[in-house]
Amino acid sequence: MGYSKGCHTTFHHRYHIVWAPKYRFKVLHGEVRLRVREIILQVCAEMGVTIINGALSRDHVHMFVEIPPHVSVSDFVRRAKGRSSRKIQQEFEHIRKRYWGQRFWGRGYFSTTSGNITDDVIMNYLDRHTKRKASATPPDPTGVSRLVIQAVRRAQSLSRLSMVVV
């Protein structure tokens, strides 16, 4: 699980993406399923997207992909859904009749990121970093950092009190 590299970038952007055919019809089987898979592989190759894992169920598509920083998730999904919808409806007449409105896929999609660390790890790191920095450095002449830390601690204590009261 290493990092990928571009000309001037090093990245690790992994996404779990899911989308489904319109009305959640179970049409992704047989030749249609193979053709959808082939079209998505072509789009990934063109955009530089790496498929880490994926599954084509009868009524939805699951993909775990690594997308380079210059490609947005929405652009990738738009191109994969758009091209596959157009080609599937051109090549399979029974699909074209069933989806008469020229829309094979449902409107939206699900996307979530994946990473090596969790929110708790980040919060612990930041807490340790601010404590170490506060004790190691002399007071800031502007007092900005001290005020920010005090405001954050005050907000945390207020949220704890509200949880106790409620």
GIPEBEL-V273851 format. One record per pair of residues at least 24 apart in sequence whose C-alpha atoms are under 8 Angstrom apart, sorted by the first residue. I is the first residue (numbers start at 0). J is the second residue. If there is no record, write none. Layout:
<<I J> <I J>>
This chain:
<<10 67> <10 68> <11 65> <11 114> <12 65> <12 66> <12 67> <12 68> <12 112> <12 113> <12 114> <13 63> <13 64> <13 65> <13 66> <13 112> <13 113> <13 114> <14 62> <14 63> <14 64> <14 65> <14 66> <14 110> <14 111> <14 112> <14 113> <15 61> <15 62> <15 63> <15 64> <15 109> <15 110> <15 111> <15 112> <15 113> <16 61> <16 62> <16 63> <16 64> <16 108> <16 109> <16 110> <16 111> <17 59> <17 60> <17 61> <17 62> <17 108> <17 109> <17 110> <18 59> <18 60> <18 61> <18 104> <18 105> <18 107> <18 108> <18 109> <19 58> <19 59> <19 60> <19 104> <19 105> <19 108> <20 58> <20 59> <20 103> <20 104> <20 105> <21 102> <21 103> <21 104> <21 105> <21 106> <22 105> <23 58> <23 59> <23 105> <24 58> <25 57> <25 58> <26 57> <26 58> <27 55> <27 56> <27 57> <27 58> <27 59> <28 56> <28 57> <31 87> <31 91> <34 87> <35 83> <35 87> <38 79> <38 82> <38 83> <39 79> <39 83> <42 78> <42 79> <46 70> <46 75> <80 104>>
